[in-house]
C-alpha cells in the first residue's frame, strides 16, 4: 500500500520496473488475477478447507496477502536475484549496508554445510502448500534453489530438503 500510494502505480508494476526488468527476470511476476492461476508449468501446493477437501493454492491472490512475498519466479531467476544481491550489484552500496547491517555484501548469517567448508545462507521462501528455500554462498557463486510441494501435515519435509541441499552442495561427503 505504501509503494502504491507513493508511486501511483501498482506494486506489481513497480516490482517489474525496478527489479524484474533490470535483472532480465522475464518469467518473474506478482500475480494480480488469481482466478487465472500461475502462468506456465509449475508445481502445485494444496491446502484443506474446513471440510478437509484439498484446494490448489495457485489461485490465491498473494499480492493482497503477502505483497512481494507473493512473487512467482523460476529457480534460475531466483538465483539471478540472490546473486545480484549477494554480490552487491542490486542495490546502491549504502542501502546494501543498511539492509545487511555491515559493509560487505553477503549473508549476514547462515548455516554451515559441507562440514564448515562453505558458509551458506538459507533464504526461505514459499507459500501455503510450498517450501522454497534458496541456499547462497557468501560470494553468491554457489547456489541451489528448489521448490517442494508440501503434504498437508508437512512431516519432516524441511529437514529432508536440508539433507538434499547438502547432498548437492557437498558431493562425496
Beta strands, then each sheet from edge to edge (+ up, - down):
strand 1: 29-30
strand 2: 46-48
strand 3: 54-56
strand 4: 71-72
strand 5: 111-113
strand 6: 118-127
strand 7: 130-137
strand 8: 143-145
strand 9: 148-149
sheet 1: 1+ 4-
sheet 2: 2+ 3-
sheet 3: 5+ 6- 7+ 8-
sheet 4: 5+ 6- 7+ 9-
end
